Amino acid sequence: QVQLVESGGGLVQAGGSLRPSCAASGTIFSSDTVSWYRQAPGKQRELVARMDGWSSTKYAESVKGRFTISRDNAKYTVYLQMNSLKPEDTAVYYCNLLRWSTVNYWGQGTQVTVSS
């Protein structure tokens, strides 16, 4: 069993940066796929960034060049560096861990608000 706890969200002005983190209570295996999703009010949850067990990454088109996902398996922590933030990045950001391609774990979410 894995529990994920996000932190590091907050309020920032447009153009600013934030670096949410996601700490796992259990062990992150190098083979796990870790992702960040976000959900804005009235919208569906969408994938923001993903890193698989080979460290291959995938980003939503809207965040490419601005966001970077990283992981520290020794600290059981996943990060999302967010730069050049825009008001449209405002959402609740969720951490996800996918194990063995079948088992999903979710965090409780952290609010990111970007003011114009």
C-alpha positions as CSV (number, residue, x, y, z in Angstrom):
1,Q,0.0,0.0,0.0
2,V,1.2,3.5,-0.9
3,Q,0.0,6.8,0.4
4,L,0.8,10.0,-1.5
5,V,0.8,13.4,0.1
6,E,1.2,16.6,-2.0
7,S,2.5,19.9,-0.8
8,G,4.0,23.0,-2.2
9,G,1.0,24.5,-3.9
10,G,-0.1,28.1,-3.3
11,L,-0.9,31.5,-4.8
12,V,1.5,33.0,-7.2
13,Q,1.4,35.8,-9.8
14,A,1.5,35.1,-13.5
15,G,5.0,34.5,-14.6
16,G,6.0,33.1,-11.3
17,S,7.1,29.6,-10.3
18,L,6.1,26.9,-7.9
19,R,7.5,23.4,-7.1
20,P,4.9,21.1,-5.7
21,S,6.2,17.8,-4.3
22,C,4.6,14.4,-3.7
23,A,5.9,12.3,-0.8
24,A,5.1,8.6,-0.7
25,S,4.7,6.8,2.6
26,G,5.7,3.5,1.1
27,T,8.4,2.7,-1.4
28,I,8.6,4.0,-4.9
29,F,10.1,1.4,-7.2
30,S,12.1,2.5,-10.1
31,S,9.7,0.7,-12.3
32,D,6.7,2.8,-11.1
33,T,5.2,5.4,-13.4
34,V,4.6,8.7,-11.6
35,S,2.4,11.5,-12.9
36,W,0.9,14.8,-12.1
37,Y,-2.7,15.6,-13.1
38,R,-4.8,18.7,-12.6
39,Q,-8.4,19.5,-12.4
40,A,-9.8,23.0,-12.8
41,P,-13.4,23.9,-11.6
42,G,-15.9,22.6,-14.1
43,K,-13.3,20.7,-16.1
44,Q,-12.2,17.1,-16.3
45,R,-9.0,15.9,-14.7
46,E,-6.2,16.1,-17.2
47,L,-2.6,14.7,-17.4
48,V,0.0,17.3,-16.9
49,A,3.3,15.3,-16.8
50,R,4.4,11.7,-16.6
51,M,7.6,9.9,-16.0
52,D,7.9,6.1,-16.5
53,G,10.3,3.6,-15.1
54,W,12.9,4.4,-17.8
55,S,12.6,8.1,-17.0
56,S,10.9,8.8,-20.3
57,T,8.6,11.8,-19.9
58,K,5.4,13.1,-21.4
59,Y,3.9,16.5,-21.0
60,A,0.6,18.1,-21.9
61,E,1.1,20.5,-24.9
62,S,0.0,23.4,-22.7
63,V,2.9,23.0,-20.3
64,K,5.7,21.9,-22.5
65,G,8.8,24.0,-22.0
66,R,7.4,25.4,-18.7
67,F,6.9,22.4,-16.4
68,T,9.4,19.6,-15.5
69,I,8.6,16.4,-13.7
70,S,11.3,14.7,-11.6
71,R,11.6,12.0,-9.0
72,D,13.9,11.0,-6.2
73,N,13.4,7.3,-5.5
74,A,15.7,7.4,-2.5
75,K,13.5,10.0,-0.9
76,Y,10.3,8.5,-2.3
77,T,9.3,11.9,-3.6
78,V,8.1,13.3,-7.0
79,Y,8.4,16.9,-8.0
80,L,6.8,19.2,-10.5
81,Q,8.8,22.3,-11.3
82,M,6.3,24.9,-12.7
83,N,7.8,28.0,-14.3
84,S,6.2,30.9,-16.3
85,L,2.9,30.2,-14.7
86,K,-0.3,31.4,-16.3
87,P,-3.8,32.0,-14.9
88,E,-5.0,29.0,-16.9
89,D,-2.7,26.8,-14.8
90,T,-5.0,27.4,-11.8
91,A,-6.3,24.0,-10.7
92,V,-6.0,21.3,-8.0
93,Y,-2.9,19.3,-8.8
94,Y,-2.9,15.6,-8.0
95,C,0.0,13.1,-7.8
96,N,-0.5,9.7,-9.2
97,L,1.6,6.5,-9.0
98,L,0.9,3.6,-11.3
99,R,2.4,0.2,-10.3
100,W,2.7,-2.9,-12.5
101,S,0.5,-1.1,-15.1
102,T,-2.6,-1.9,-13.0
103,V,-2.6,-0.4,-9.5
104,N,-3.2,3.3,-9.2
105,Y,-2.5,5.4,-6.1
106,W,-3.7,9.1,-5.8
107,G,-2.8,11.9,-3.5
108,Q,-5.4,14.3,-2.0
109,G,-4.4,17.2,-4.2
110,T,-2.8,20.6,-3.7
111,Q,-4.3,23.9,-4.9
112,V,-2.4,26.1,-7.3
113,T,-3.8,29.5,-8.0
114,V,-2.2,31.9,-10.5
115,S,-3.3,35.5,-10.4
116,S,-3.2,37.8,-13.4
